[in-house]
Amino acid sequence: MNTTYHIDAPSLRLPQRGALLFILLGTAVMLSAGALRADDLIKNGGFEDGASGWWGPGLKSGGVVSDQAGGGANCLNLSEGFVCQDKRPVEGGKSYKISMKIRSENAAEGSVYVQVSFRGEGVKPGWYGSEVATVEGRSEKALFVTGGTQGWKEYASVIDAPANATEMLIYLRKLGGTSGTASFDDVKIEPAN
C-alpha cells in the first residue's frame, strides 16, 4: 500500500518550516558529498586546469599542452620523467578501475608506462599491476606499458587495493634516455565494485 503525505507549508509555524528546510538542505549536501567522492579519486585527469593536482620532473620535459589533446582542450606530454598524483583516497579491499588515453610518437617500445602504488598501515609500498616495465635493467610491475608510434588509444585496468590501503599513488611515465614522446589524457580512477 502506497501512502502519500502532503505537507502544507503555510500551516507550519516558522520554526517548523526552518527545521524542514534544514533537513532538506542537509540531505542534499550529504547526497552531493557522496557523489563527489568518486570525482575526488583523481584531480584534473583531463589536464584542463593545466598541471593543477600533478607534480614531478616530467612537467619540465614537456608539460601540459593544447595541441592534439585526446579529449577536451589539453593533454600532458612527456619526453622523459614522470608526473604523479599521490594521496588519492581509497578504501582497502575495494577494486578500482583506472583508465586513460595514451598516445606515443617514436617512443622506444616499453618506454611509456603507468604505475600505481598504495599506502596504509602494513601495506607493501611497491608497484601494482599485471604488466612489467623494464627500468634501468630491472623489472617493475606496471598497469600499462607501451611505446612506438600510435594515435590516442584507450587503456583500462581494474586493480584491487590492499586490505589496509587508504591512499593510491599514480605515476604517468616516459623512460629517460630513450627516444620519442608520450601523451596522456582523460585519466580516471573510479570504484569498480
matplotlib code that plots the C-alpha trace (Angstrom):
import matplotlib.pyplot as plt

x = [0.0, 1.4, 0.9, 1.3, 1.8, 1.1, 2.7, 1.0, 4.0, 1.8, 0.2, 3.6, 4.9, 8.1, 10.3, 8.9, 9.5, 13.1, 13.6, 12.1, 14.4, 17.4, 16.6, 16.1, 19.3, 21.2, 20.0, 21.1, 24.6, 25.0, 23.9, 26.3, 29.2, 28.6, 28.6, 31.8, 33.7, 34.2, 35.3, 37.8, 39.8, 41.7, 42.1, 42.3, 42.6, 42.0, 44.6, 42.0, 43.3, 47.0, 49.2, 47.0, 47.0, 50.0, 53.7, 57.0, 60.0, 58.0, 56.3, 59.6, 60.2, 57.0, 54.2, 50.6, 49.9, 46.8, 47.7, 46.4, 44.6, 42.8, 39.7, 39.0, 41.4, 44.7, 46.8, 50.1, 53.3, 56.4, 59.8, 61.2, 60.5, 57.1, 54.2, 52.3, 49.2, 49.6, 47.4, 44.3, 41.8, 40.8, 39.2, 41.2, 39.9, 37.9, 38.5, 39.2, 39.1, 41.9, 41.5, 43.1, 44.1, 47.8, 49.5, 53.2, 55.4, 58.7, 59.0, 61.1, 58.9, 58.2, 59.4, 55.8, 54.2, 51.9, 52.5, 50.3, 51.2, 49.2, 49.9, 48.3, 49.2, 51.1, 50.7, 53.7, 54.9, 55.8, 54.2, 51.0, 49.7, 49.8, 52.3, 56.0, 58.2, 61.9, 63.6, 67.4, 67.8, 65.3, 61.6, 58.9, 55.1, 53.0, 49.4, 50.1, 53.3, 53.5, 55.6, 56.3, 54.1, 50.4, 47.5, 45.3, 44.4, 42.2, 43.7, 41.8, 42.5, 40.8, 43.1, 42.4, 43.5, 45.3, 43.2, 44.6, 45.2, 44.0, 45.8, 46.7, 49.6, 49.5, 52.6, 52.5, 56.0, 58.3, 61.6, 64.5, 67.4, 65.0, 63.7, 60.2, 57.4, 54.3, 51.0, 48.4, 44.8, 41.4, 43.0, 40.2, 40.0, 36.6, 35.3, 34.8, 32.6]
y = [0.0, 3.4, 6.3, 9.9, 12.6, 16.2, 18.9, 22.2, 24.6, 27.6, 25.7, 25.0, 27.5, 29.4, 27.2, 24.0, 25.4, 26.2, 22.7, 21.2, 23.4, 22.4, 18.7, 19.1, 21.1, 18.6, 15.7, 17.5, 18.2, 14.5, 13.3, 15.8, 14.7, 11.1, 11.9, 13.9, 11.0, 9.3, 12.6, 13.1, 9.9, 11.9, 15.6, 17.3, 14.0, 15.8, 18.5, 21.2, 23.1, 22.9, 20.9, 21.5, 18.4, 16.9, 17.1, 15.7, 16.4, 15.4, 18.8, 20.3, 17.8, 18.5, 19.5, 20.4, 21.4, 22.3, 20.7, 17.2, 16.6, 13.2, 14.8, 18.3, 21.1, 19.9, 16.8, 16.0, 15.5, 13.8, 13.3, 11.8, 11.5, 11.3, 13.1, 11.9, 12.3, 11.0, 10.7, 9.8, 8.4, 4.7, 2.0, -1.1, -4.3, -2.4, -2.6, 0.4, 0.9, 3.1, 4.3, 6.9, 7.7, 7.3, 8.4, 7.9, 9.2, 7.5, 6.2, 3.2, 0.1, -0.2, 3.3, 4.6, 3.2, 3.8, 2.7, 2.5, 2.1, 2.1, 3.5, 2.5, 0.7, -2.5, -2.0, -3.0, 0.2, -1.5, -1.2, -3.0, -4.2, -7.2, -5.8, -5.4, -2.4, -2.7, 0.2, 0.5, -3.3, -4.3, -5.4, -3.4, -4.0, -1.6, -1.1, -0.2, -0.5, 0.8, 2.7, 3.0, 5.4, 5.3, 7.6, 8.0, 4.6, 3.8, 1.8, 0.4, -1.9, -2.9, -3.2, -4.3, -2.1, -4.0, -4.6, -1.7, 0.8, 4.4, 6.1, 5.5, 7.0, 7.0, 7.8, 8.6, 7.8, 8.2, 6.4, 8.8, 8.4, 7.0, 8.5, 9.9, 11.4, 10.2, 12.0, 11.2, 12.4, 11.6, 9.9, 8.4, 6.4, 5.1, 2.4, -0.9, -2.5]
z = [0.0, -1.0, 1.2, 0.1, 2.6, 1.8, 3.9, 3.7, 4.4, 5.2, 8.0, 9.6, 12.1, 11.2, 13.4, 11.8, 8.3, 9.3, 10.6, 7.4, 5.2, 7.3, 6.9, 3.1, 2.7, 4.9, 2.8, -0.4, 1.0, 2.0, -1.4, -3.1, -0.9, -1.8, -5.5, -5.2, -3.6, -7.0, -8.5, -5.8, -6.7, -9.4, -9.8, -13.2, -15.1, -18.4, -17.7, -18.4, -15.4, -16.5, -14.2, -11.1, -8.9, -10.6, -9.7, -10.9, -13.2, -16.3, -16.1, -17.2, -20.1, -21.9, -19.6, -20.4, -24.0, -26.0, -29.3, -30.3, -27.0, -26.7, -25.2, -24.1, -24.8, -23.1, -22.6, -20.9, -23.0, -21.6, -23.3, -20.1, -16.4, -14.7, -13.3, -10.2, -8.1, -4.6, -1.5, -3.6, -1.2, -1.5, 0.6, 1.4, -0.2, -2.9, -6.6, -8.7, -12.5, -13.8, -17.4, -19.6, -23.2, -24.2, -27.4, -28.3, -31.1, -32.0, -28.4, -27.7, -27.1, -23.4, -22.6, -21.9, -18.8, -15.9, -12.3, -9.2, -5.6, -2.3, 1.2, 4.5, 7.7, 6.8, 3.0, 0.9, -0.8, -4.1, -7.6, -8.5, -11.9, -14.3, -16.8, -16.5, -17.3, -17.7, -15.9, -15.9, -16.2, -13.6, -13.9, -12.2, -12.1, -14.1, -15.2, -18.8, -20.9, -24.5, -27.0, -30.7, -32.7, -32.1, -32.1, -29.0, -27.6, -24.6, -21.7, -18.8, -15.9, -12.7, -9.6, -6.1, -3.3, -0.5, 2.7, 4.7, 1.9, 2.5, -0.4, -4.0, -6.0, -9.8, -11.9, -15.7, -17.0, -20.0, -19.5, -19.6, -22.1, -24.7, -27.9, -28.6, -26.6, -24.8, -24.2, -21.6, -21.3, -19.6, -16.6, -14.4, -11.2, -10.2, -7.9, -9.7, -7.0]

ax = plt.figure().add_subplot(projection="3d")
ax.plot(x, y, z, "-o")
ax.set_aspect("equal")
plt.show()
